[in-house]
């Protein structure tokens, strides 16, 4: 076995944890910066964990999406941006 090769036994888990951290930062700091980054990381985590059928990473991805939703609800700037994009 080559020592330069690495195998990931938890595909999607790192991206899901990064998404959770970014979403938490979006809740407590500048949401306009961290929430879109968290959503991108959550998309990557969800796709990679679903394709690998890694249930632990899927649940952490769900947690990331919940934290993203809470961050959007807690950020007035994000709410105004979403409402203005929807034309309401």
N, CA, C and O atoms as a MOPAC input file, in Angstrom:
PM7 MOZYME 1SCF
protein

 N      0.84700 1    -1.17900 1     0.00000 1
 C      0.00000 1     0.00000 1     0.00000 1
 C      0.88400 1     1.23200 1     0.00000 1
 O      1.86800 1     1.30900 1     0.73600 1
 N      0.53000 1     2.16800 1    -0.81400 1
 C      1.28300 1     3.39400 1    -0.93100 1
 C      0.97200 1     4.30600 1     0.24500 1
 O     -0.19600 1     4.48400 1     0.59300 1
 N      1.98200 1     4.88000 1     0.85700 1
 C      1.76400 1     5.73100 1     2.01700 1
 C      1.22700 1     7.10500 1     1.63200 1
 O      0.77100 1     7.85100 1     2.49900 1
 N      1.27300 1     7.45000 1     0.35100 1
 C      0.77600 1     8.74900 1    -0.09500 1
 C     -0.73100 1     8.76500 1    -0.32600 1
 O     -1.32200 1     9.83800 1    -0.44700 1
 N     -1.35400 1     7.61000 1    -0.38800 1
 C     -2.79300 1     7.57200 1    -0.62100 1
 C     -3.52400 1     7.65400 1     0.71100 1
 O     -3.10700 1     7.07100 1     1.71200 1
 N     -4.60500 1     8.38100 1     0.69200 1
 C     -5.44900 1     8.47500 1     1.87800 1
 C     -6.85700 1     8.10500 1     1.48100 1
 O     -7.34400 1     8.50400 1     0.42300 1
 N     -7.50100 1     7.35000 1     2.32400 1
 C     -8.88300 1     6.96200 1     2.08600 1
 C     -9.76000 1     7.65400 1     3.10700 1
 O     -9.43200 1     7.71500 1     4.29200 1
 N    -10.86700 1     8.16700 1     2.63700 1
 C    -11.81000 1     8.82000 1     3.52000 1
 C    -12.90200 1     7.83100 1     3.88900 1
 O    -13.66400 1     7.37800 1     3.03500 1
 N    -12.96800 1     7.50400 1     5.16600 1
 C    -14.01200 1     6.59200 1     5.60000 1
 C    -15.25700 1     7.33800 1     6.06100 1
 O    -16.25800 1     6.71500 1     6.41300 1
 N    -15.20400 1     8.65700 1     6.06200 1
 C    -16.36000 1     9.48700 1     6.41300 1
 C    -16.57600 1    10.56300 1     5.36000 1
 O    -16.36200 1    11.74100 1     5.64400 1
 N    -16.98900 1    10.19700 1     4.16300 1
 C    -17.18200 1    11.23000 1     3.13900 1
 C    -18.32600 1    12.16700 1     3.50900 1
 O    -19.41100 1    11.73200 1     3.89400 1
 N    -18.06100 1    13.44000 1     3.38600 1
 C    -19.06200 1    14.44300 1     3.69600 1
 C    -19.02100 1    14.95700 1     5.11300 1
 O    -19.60700 1    15.99900 1     5.40400 1
 N    -18.34500 1    14.25700 1     6.00500 1
 C    -18.33700 1    14.65900 1     7.41200 1
 C    -17.56000 1    15.96200 1     7.62200 1
 O    -18.00600 1    16.82600 1     8.37800 1
 N    -16.43100 1    16.11100 1     6.97900 1
 C    -15.63500 1    17.33100 1     7.16800 1
 C    -16.40100 1    18.54300 1     6.64200 1
 O    -16.44100 1    19.58300 1     7.30000 1
 N    -16.99900 1    18.42000 1     5.47900 1
 C    -17.77800 1    19.53000 1     4.92600 1
 C    -18.98400 1    19.84700 1     5.80700 1
 O    -19.35200 1    21.01300 1     5.95400 1
 N    -19.59700 1    18.82800 1     6.39100 1
 C    -20.75200 1    19.04900 1     7.26200 1
 C    -20.34400 1    19.77100 1     8.54500 1
 O    -21.06400 1    20.64900 1     9.02100 1
 N    -19.20100 1    19.40700 1     9.09800 1
 C    -18.72800 1    20.08000 1    10.30900 1
 C    -18.35300 1    21.52300 1     9.99000 1
 O    -18.64300 1    22.42800 1    10.77300 1
 N    -17.71600 1    21.73900 1     8.85600 1
 C    -17.38900 1    23.10300 1     8.44000 1
 C    -18.66600 1    23.91900 1     8.24900 1
 O    -18.71800 1    25.09000 1     8.62800 1
 N    -19.68900 1    23.30900 1     7.66800 1
 C    -20.96500 1    24.00700 1     7.47300 1
 C    -21.60100 1    24.36700 1     8.81100 1
 O    -22.16000 1    25.45400 1     8.96000 1
 N    -21.52200 1    23.47000 1     9.77800 1
 C    -22.07500 1    23.76200 1    11.10800 1
 C    -21.33800 1    24.91800 1    11.77100 1
 O    -21.96000 1    25.79500 1    12.37100 1
 N    -20.02300 1    24.91700 1    11.66200 1
 C    -19.22800 1    25.99600 1    12.26400 1
 C    -19.53700 1    27.32700 1    11.58500 1
 O    -19.70100 1    28.34600 1    12.25600 1
 N    -19.61600 1    27.31900 1    10.25400 1
 C    -19.92900 1    28.55700 1     9.53100 1
 C    -21.33700 1    29.05800 1     9.85500 1
 O    -21.55500 1    30.26300 1     9.98300 1
 N    -22.28400 1    28.13900 1     9.98600 1
 C    -23.65200 1    28.55100 1    10.32200 1
 C    -23.70800 1    29.11500 1    11.73700 1
 O    -24.41600 1    30.09100 1    11.98700 1
 N    -22.96900 1    28.51300 1    12.66200 1
 C    -22.92600 1    29.05900 1    14.02600 1
 C    -22.28600 1    30.44100 1    14.03700 1
 O    -22.73300 1    31.32900 1    14.76200 1
 N    -21.24400 1    30.62400 1    13.23700 1
 C    -20.65000 1    31.95400 1    13.11500 1
 C    -21.64500 1    32.93300 1    12.49800 1
 O    -21.65700 1    34.11300 1    12.84900 1
 N    -22.47300 1    32.44900 1    11.58700 1
 C    -23.50200 1    33.29000 1    10.99300 1
 C    -24.56600 1    33.70800 1    11.98000 1
 O    -25.14800 1    34.78600 1    11.85200 1
 N    -24.82600 1    32.86300 1    12.96600 1
 C    -25.81000 1    33.20000 1    13.99400 1
 C    -25.26000 1    34.28400 1    14.91900 1
 O    -25.96600 1    35.23200 1    15.26300 1
 N    -24.01200 1    34.14100 1    15.31500 1
 C    -23.46700 1    35.00700 1    16.35300 1
 C    -22.65800 1    36.19500 1    15.83700 1
 O    -22.37400 1    37.12000 1    16.59900 1
 N    -22.28200 1    36.18700 1    14.55500 1
 C    -21.49500 1    37.30600 1    14.02700 1
 C    -22.15000 1    37.81500 1    12.74900 1
 O    -23.37100 1    37.96700 1    12.70800 1
 N    -21.37700 1    38.07800 1    11.72000 1
 C    -21.87400 1    38.65400 1    10.46800 1
 C    -22.53400 1    37.58300 1     9.60500 1
 O    -21.85700 1    36.80700 1     8.93100 1
 N    -23.84300 1    37.55400 1     9.63700 1
 C    -24.58600 1    36.54800 1     8.89100 1
 C    -24.45300 1    36.68600 1     7.38800 1
 O    -24.46400 1    35.68900 1     6.66700 1
 N    -24.32700 1    37.90700 1     6.91400 1
 C    -24.26400 1    38.14100 1     5.47100 1
 C    -23.01200 1    37.50400 1     4.87000 1
 O    -22.97900 1    37.22000 1     3.67200 1
 N    -21.99400 1    37.28100 1     5.67900 1
 C    -20.74900 1    36.67200 1     5.20700 1
 C    -20.79300 1    35.15300 1     5.36600 1
 O    -20.47900 1    34.41100 1     4.43500 1
 N    -21.18400 1    34.70400 1     6.55200 1
 C    -21.01700 1    33.29300 1     6.89500 1
 C    -22.16800 1    32.38900 1     6.45900 1
 O    -21.94700 1    31.20000 1     6.22600 1
 N    -23.38100 1    32.91000 1     6.34100 1
 C    -24.52000 1    32.06200 1     5.98400 1
 C    -24.41400 1    31.52700 1     4.55500 1
 O    -24.65500 1    30.33800 1     4.34900 1
 N    -24.06300 1    32.34900 1     3.55600 1
 C    -23.88900 1    31.76200 1     2.21700 1
 C    -22.76100 1    30.73200 1     2.15500 1
 O    -22.87800 1    29.72200 1     1.46100 1
 N    -21.67700 1    30.98600 1     2.87500 1
 C    -20.58400 1    30.00400 1     2.91500 1
 C    -21.04000 1    28.70300 1     3.57400 1
 O    -20.67100 1    27.61400 1     3.13600 1
 N    -21.84300 1    28.82600 1     4.62600 1
 C    -22.36900 1    27.64100 1     5.29500 1
 C    -23.30500 1    26.86800 1     4.37700 1
 O    -23.30300 1    25.63700 1     4.38100 1
 N    -24.10200 1    27.58100 1     3.59300 1
 C    -25.01200 1    26.90700 1     2.66600 1
 C    -24.25100 1    26.16100 1     1.57900 1
 O    -24.62800 1    25.05200 1     1.20200 1
 N    -23.18000 1    26.76800 1     1.07500 1
 C    -22.36500 1    26.08800 1     0.06100 1
 C    -21.71700 1    24.83500 1     0.64000 1
 O    -21.71000 1    23.78200 1     0.00400 1
 N    -21.17200 1    24.95500 1     1.85100 1
 C    -20.56400 1    23.78700 1     2.49600 1
 C    -21.61200 1    22.71800 1     2.80000 1
 O    -21.32600 1    21.52500 1     2.70800 1
 N    -22.82000 1    23.14000 1     3.16200 1
 C    -23.88400 1    22.17200 1     3.45100 1
 C    -24.32900 1    21.44600 1     2.18000 1
 O    -24.64800 1    20.25800 1     2.22800 1
 N    -24.35200 1    22.14100 1     1.05600 1
 C    -24.68900 1    21.48400 1    -0.21300 1
 C    -23.65200 1    20.42700 1    -0.54700 1
 O    -23.99500 1    19.30200 1    -0.91000 1
 N    -22.38300 1    20.79000 1    -0.42200 1
 C    -21.30400 1    19.83400 1    -0.70100 1
 C    -21.38500 1    18.64300 1     0.24900 1
 O    -21.23700 1    17.49600 1    -0.17400 1
 N    -21.61900 1    18.91300 1     1.53600 1
 C    -21.70600 1    17.83800 1     2.52600 1
 C    -22.89100 1    16.92700 1     2.25700 1
 O    -22.77300 1    15.70600 1     2.36800 1
 N    -24.02200 1    17.50200 1     1.90600 1
 C    -25.21200 1    16.69900 1     1.65900 1
 C    -25.02600 1    15.80100 1     0.44200 1
 O    -25.36000 1    14.61700 1     0.48300 1
 N    -24.49900 1    16.35400 1    -0.62600 1
 C    -24.31100 1    15.55300 1    -1.83800 1
 C    -23.30800 1    14.43100 1    -1.60800 1
 O    -23.55300 1    13.28600 1    -1.98900 1
 N    -22.17600 1    14.75800 1    -0.98600 1
 C    -21.15600 1    13.72200 1    -0.79800 1
 C    -21.57500 1    12.66900 1     0.21500 1
 O    -21.22600 1    11.49900 1     0.05800 1
 N    -22.31200 1    13.05300 1     1.24800 1
 C    -22.73400 1    12.05300 1     2.22700 1
 C    -23.87700 1    11.19200 1     1.69300 1
 O    -23.97000 1    10.01400 1     2.03700 1
 N    -24.74700 1    11.76200 1     0.85800 1
 C    -25.81700 1    10.95600 1     0.27500 1
 C    -25.28700 1     9.96900 1    -0.76500 1
 O    -25.75800 1     8.83500 1    -0.85100 1
 N    -24.31300 1    10.40700 1    -1.54600 1
 C    -23.77000 1     9.49000 1    -2.54900 1
 C    -22.99100 1     8.34700 1    -1.89800 1
 O    -22.94500 1     7.24100 1    -2.43700 1
 N    -22.37600 1     8.60900 1    -0.73600 1
 C    -21.62800 1     7.56500 1    -0.03900 1
 C    -22.50200 1     6.79700 1     0.95600 1
 O    -22.06200 1     5.80900 1     1.54400 1
 N    -23.74300 1     7.25700 1     1.13800 1
 C    -24.67700 1     6.63700 1     2.08800 1
 C    -24.09700 1     6.57600 1     3.49500 1
 O    -24.22400 1     5.57300 1     4.19600 1
 N    -23.45700 1     7.67200 1     3.88800 1
 C    -22.87600 1     7.79000 1     5.22300 1
 C    -23.90300 1     8.45300 1     6.13300 1
 O    -24.09400 1     9.66700 1     6.07000 1
 N    -24.56200 1     7.66700 1     6.97600 1
 C    -25.67400 1     8.19100 1     7.77600 1
 C    -25.21900 1     9.21400 1     8.80200 1
 O    -25.94500 1    10.17200 1     9.06900 1
 N    -24.04500 1     9.04200 1     9.38100 1
 C    -23.57300 1    10.03100 1    10.35400 1
 C    -23.37900 1    11.38500 1     9.69100 1
 O    -23.78500 1    12.40800 1    10.24000 1
 N    -22.76900 1    11.40100 1     8.53000 1
 C    -22.55000 1    12.66100 1     7.81600 1
 C    -23.86800 1    13.25300 1     7.33500 1
 O    -24.01000 1    14.47400 1     7.26900 1
 N    -24.82900 1    12.40700 1     6.99900 1
 C    -26.14300 1    12.91300 1     6.59200 1
 C    -26.79700 1    13.66100 1     7.74700 1
 O    -27.36500 1    14.73400 1     7.54500 1
 N    -26.72400 1    13.10800 1     8.94900 1
 C    -27.34000 1    13.76700 1    10.09800 1
 C    -26.61800 1    15.05400 1    10.47500 1
 O    -27.25400 1    16.01700 1    10.90400 1
 N    -25.31000 1    15.08100 1    10.32200 1
 C    -24.58300 1    16.32300 1    10.58600 1
 C    -24.92600 1    17.35400 1     9.50600 1
 O    -24.97800 1    18.55000 1     9.79200 1
 N    -25.15700 1    16.90600 1     8.28000 1
 C    -25.59300 1    17.81500 1     7.21400 1
 C    -26.97600 1    18.38700 1     7.52200 1
 O    -27.22900 1    19.56600 1     7.27900 1
 N    -27.85900 1    17.56300 1     8.05100 1
 C    -29.19000 1    18.05000 1     8.45100 1
 C    -29.05100 1    19.09900 1     9.55300 1
 O    -29.74400 1    20.11700 1     9.54300 1
 N    -28.15600 1    18.84300 1    10.49700 1
 C    -27.89900 1    19.83000 1    11.54900 1
 C    -27.37500 1    21.13300 1    10.95300 1
 O    -27.75000 1    22.21700 1    11.40000 1
 N    -26.52100 1    21.03200 1     9.95800 1
 C    -25.99900 1    22.23100 1     9.29600 1
 C    -27.11800 1    23.01300 1     8.62300 1
 O    -27.14300 1    24.24200 1     8.69200 1
 N    -28.05200 1    22.31000 1     7.96600 1
 C    -29.17800 1    22.99700 1     7.33000 1
 C    -30.08100 1    23.66000 1     8.36500 1
 O    -30.58900 1    24.75600 1     8.12800 1
 N    -30.28600 1    23.01100 1     9.50500 1
 C    -31.10200 1    23.60800 1    10.56900 1
 C    -30.42300 1    24.86600 1    11.10700 1
 O    -31.07300 1    25.88900 1    11.32200 1
 N    -29.10900 1    24.77800 1    11.32200 1
 C    -28.37900 1    25.95200 1    11.79200 1
 C    -28.39900 1    27.08000 1    10.76000 1
 O    -28.46100 1    28.25400 1    11.12500 1
 N    -28.34800 1    26.73300 1     9.48600 1
 C    -28.45800 1    27.75600 1     8.43600 1
 C    -29.81800 1    28.43900 1     8.48300 1
 O    -29.90700 1    29.65800 1     8.33700 1
 N    -30.86600 1    27.66900 1     8.68400 1
 C    -32.21400 1    28.24600 1     8.76700 1
 C    -32.34600 1    29.15300 1     9.98600 1
 O    -32.94700 1    30.22400 1     9.90200 1
 N    -31.78900 1    28.73000 1    11.11000 1
 C    -31.81800 1    29.56600 1    12.31300 1
 C    -31.01800 1    30.84000 1    12.08300 1
 O    -31.42500 1    31.91900 1    12.51300 1
 N    -29.89200 1    30.71700 1    11.41300 1
 C    -29.05900 1    31.89100 1    11.14200 1
 C    -29.78100 1    32.88900 1    10.24400 1
 O    -29.69600 1    34.09700 1    10.46300 1
 N    -30.48800 1    32.39100 1     9.23800 1
 C    -31.24800 1    33.29400 1     8.36100 1
 C    -32.35700 1    33.97500 1     9.15100 1
 O    -32.59000 1    35.17200 1     8.98100 1
 N    -33.04200 1    33.22800 1    10.01100 1
 C    -34.12600 1    33.80900 1    10.80300 1
 C    -33.60900 1    34.82100 1    11.82200 1
 O    -34.32200 1    35.75900 1    12.17900 1
 N    -32.38500 1    34.64200 1    12.28700 1
 C    -31.83300 1    35.53400 1    13.29900 1
 C    -31.13000 1    36.74200 1    12.70900 1
 O    -30.77100 1    37.66000 1    13.44600 1
 N    -30.92800 1    36.76500 1    11.41700 1
 C    -30.18300 1    37.85300 1    10.78400 1
 C    -31.13300 1    38.78200 1    10.03200 1
 O    -31.69900 1    38.38900 1     9.01200 1
 N    -31.31100 1    39.98800 1    10.51700 1
 C    -32.20200 1    40.90600 1     9.81400 1
 C    -31.71400 1    41.25400 1     8.40800 1
 O    -32.52500 1    41.44400 1     7.50100 1
 N    -30.40900 1    41.33700 1     8.22300 1
 C    -29.86900 1    41.66100 1     6.90700 1
 C    -30.20900 1    40.56000 1     5.90500 1
 O    -30.59000 1    40.84500 1     4.76900 1
 N    -30.07200 1    39.30800 1     6.32500 1
 C    -30.39800 1    38.18900 1     5.42700 1
 C    -31.88700 1    38.14500 1     5.13000 1
 O    -32.27900 1    37.86000 1     3.99900 1
 N    -32.72200 1    38.42000 1     6.11800 1
 C    -34.16900 1    38.43900 1     5.87400 1
 C    -34.54300 1    39.51800 1     4.88100 1
 O    -35.36400 1    39.28600 1     3.99300 1
 N    -33.94900 1    40.70100 1     5.01900 1
 C    -34.23400 1    41.78800 1     4.08400 1
 C    -33.75600 1    41.42300 1     2.68500 1
 O    -34.43700 1    41.71300 1     1.70100 1
 N    -32.58000 1    40.78400 1     2.58800 1
 C    -32.04800 1    40.38000 1     1.28500 1
 C    -32.95100 1    39.34900 1     0.61500 1
 O    -33.19900 1    39.42600 1    -0.58800 1
 N    -33.43600 1    38.39500 1     1.38600 1
 C    -34.30200 1    37.34400 1     0.82000 1
 C    -35.64000 1    37.94400 1     0.39500 1
 O    -36.14500 1    37.62400 1    -0.68100 1
 N    -36.21500 1    38.80300 1     1.22300 1
 C    -37.49700 1    39.42000 1     0.87500 1
 C    -37.35900 1    40.28700 1    -0.36500 1
 O    -38.25000 1    40.29800 1    -1.21400 1
 N    -36.25500 1    41.01200 1    -0.48000 1
 C    -36.07600 1    41.87200 1    -1.65400 1
 C    -35.84800 1    41.04000 1    -2.91400 1
 O    -36.25900 1    41.44700 1    -4.00100 1
 N    -35.19800 1    39.87900 1    -2.78600 1
 C    -35.00000 1    39.01700 1    -3.96100 1
 C    -36.31000 1    38.38000 1    -4.39900 1
 O    -36.53500 1    38.17400 1    -5.59200 1
 N    -37.17000 1    38.06800 1    -3.44300 1
 C    -38.45900 1    37.45900 1    -3.78000 1
 C    -39.46000 1    38.50200 1    -4.27700 1
 O    -40.49200 1    38.14300 1    -4.84200 1
 N    -39.16900 1    39.77200 1    -4.07500 1
 C    -40.04400 1    40.83100 1    -4.57400 1
 C    -41.26400 1    41.06800 1    -3.71700 1
 O    -42.28800 1    41.53100 1    -4.21900 1
 N    -41.18300 1    40.77000 1    -2.47200 1
 C    -42.34500 1    40.95300 1    -1.59000 1
 C    -42.41200 1    42.34700 1    -1.04000 1
 O    -43.32700 1    42.66800 1    -0.28200 1

